[in-house]
Amino acid sequence: MKIGSHAVVRMLGTWQEGPGPAHQRLSDRLRLLILDGRISLGATLPSERDLAIALGTSRTTVGTAFRTLVDHGYLATQARTRATVRLPDGTTSAAPVGTDAETIDLSIAAPAAPVEILHAAFAAALEQLPRHFERHGYDRYGTAELREAVARWYQRRGLPTRPDHILITNGAQHALALLTRTLVSPRDQVLIDHPTYPHAITTFTQARARLLPVAVTSSGWDTEQLQAAVRAASLAYLIPDFHNPTGMCMPTSVRQRLRLACPTVVDETMTDLALDVPSPQPLALHMPAVISIGSVSKSIWGGLRTGWIRALPSLLERVEQVRPTTDLGTPVVEQLATAVLLDKHQTRQPETLQQLRSQREALRQAISEHLPDVDILRPVGGVTLWATFPEPISSRLAAMAPDHGVTIAAGPRFGVGGAFERNIRLPYTLPPSQLTRAIRRLAETEQALARGATGTHTPAPTA
Ligand SMILES: Cc1ncc(COP(=O)(O)O)c(C=O)c1O
């Protein structure tokens, strides 16, 4: 596959900012795009000349950057052919990041399972299971038990919902993928929060959609900008409560004003994790056409792999029809256990919320002690905070952090065009002692980076 120079320029984003010579910044950025999978293995890059013109830089800068990548095994070149993307020998056979018992994994934003609660839910599910044995067990809409329990979850939040408004999926990510396959065609424009959840970006770009990023800043969502951008969009995807990665909550006044004239998917994966504010009203109360997706992955456990779509039955019918090419339904026992958890209101346990608050506090204290130059937005819910460094070092920090025993998700994964190079997302889903140790290690990484070291690790996956 050939990548055009303009596509590379878009992916590189603001590569010119930051310390060091331009060729080094360029090779660092290209290396991270390769390691991140945003430039595919085997792809051919534009010629040095074309890329230099598109970047508005000298051919020497591009040539030197390419040679560095060849020397380090990230590009292969042959006489008179364009450079081909590869990985250095041994990169893929190295132990996957995060599997080392000593490494603290801050790249995944999800809590460990609440053992007793989950155990009791599965015990109840196993008792109910035999009544499903008379049927074949394939159900593309999900079990009646879970569809009813999810409908009740919405009703408790003030949103009238019938079970036939619900289709059960294998997690919220699956819900998003199914909706994308149903609603998005190549070259469609999809409006996203910027920053946003990284797997949403990949889902839309793999569907060959074009992204319309609308900034979510420290002052939140801008209604006018959203409404202006949406005119060109075929779909909008928003995370109003609680936003990943910033942990912000869209204010009621914005919810009341917002009118988006295209199908709008609202991701409510974090909704039950309200830490400092009352539980927000569903956006669908104000915009009835909203398609909501959710799961219990953050409020209970990601390993359950259950989620849902709330939409009009006519849309669910279309989703049900695209589903069989990838899966034929969600495991029954997990659905029954999830129904128990929702009906017992265990997705918003006061103890869980209190634990998240103290972990968030431990993380904030560790940051102010060990990374005093780093600014953080105070999240009012969810499981992550968004940290801003004074310099654009995020990708290099993420590449080097595993050498110091910690993995993080770099800011640019949460945006497009290389944005957020000064940011990282930090989850507070680990015990306070581990969070403190992780931040100390991150501070060591930052110091090593300032001394001029470079990293070699493949960025960790995110969730
Ligand atoms: C905003 C958001 N949506 C969806 C997901 C995926 O959730 P699930 O595990 O239910 O597929 C995540 C997981 O990180 C998320 O943060």
The ligand as a MOL file (V3000), in Angstrom:
LIG
                    3D

  0  0  0     0  0            999 V3000
M  V30 BEGIN CTAB
M  V30 COUNTS 16 16 0 0 0
M  V30 BEGIN ATOM
M  V30 1 C -15.6230 5.6680 26.1840 0
M  V30 2 C -15.4980 4.1790 26.0320 0
M  V30 3 N -16.3670 3.5300 25.2540 0
M  V30 4 C -16.2930 2.2130 25.0910 0
M  V30 5 C -15.3140 1.4660 25.7080 0
M  V30 6 C -15.2750 -0.0100 25.4850 0
M  V30 7 O -16.0510 -0.6170 26.4640 0
M  V30 8 P -16.3420 -2.1510 26.5140 0
M  V30 9 O -15.2740 -2.7700 27.3640 0
M  V30 10 O -17.6850 -2.2460 27.1170 0
M  V30 11 O -16.3090 -2.6800 25.1220 0
M  V30 12 C -14.3860 2.0920 26.5180 0
M  V30 13 C -13.3140 1.3320 27.1500 0
M  V30 14 O -12.2910 1.8580 27.5080 0
M  V30 15 C -14.4780 3.4870 26.6880 0
M  V30 16 O -13.6230 4.1520 27.4510 0
M  V30 END ATOM
M  V30 BEGIN BOND
M  V30 1 1 1 2
M  V30 2 1 2 3
M  V30 3 2 2 15
M  V30 4 2 3 4
M  V30 5 1 4 5
M  V30 6 1 5 6
M  V30 7 2 5 12
M  V30 8 1 6 7
M  V30 9 1 7 8
M  V30 10 2 8 9
M  V30 11 1 8 10
M  V30 12 1 8 11
M  V30 13 1 12 13
M  V30 14 1 12 15
M  V30 15 2 13 14
M  V30 16 1 15 16
M  V30 END BOND
M  V30 END CTAB
M  END
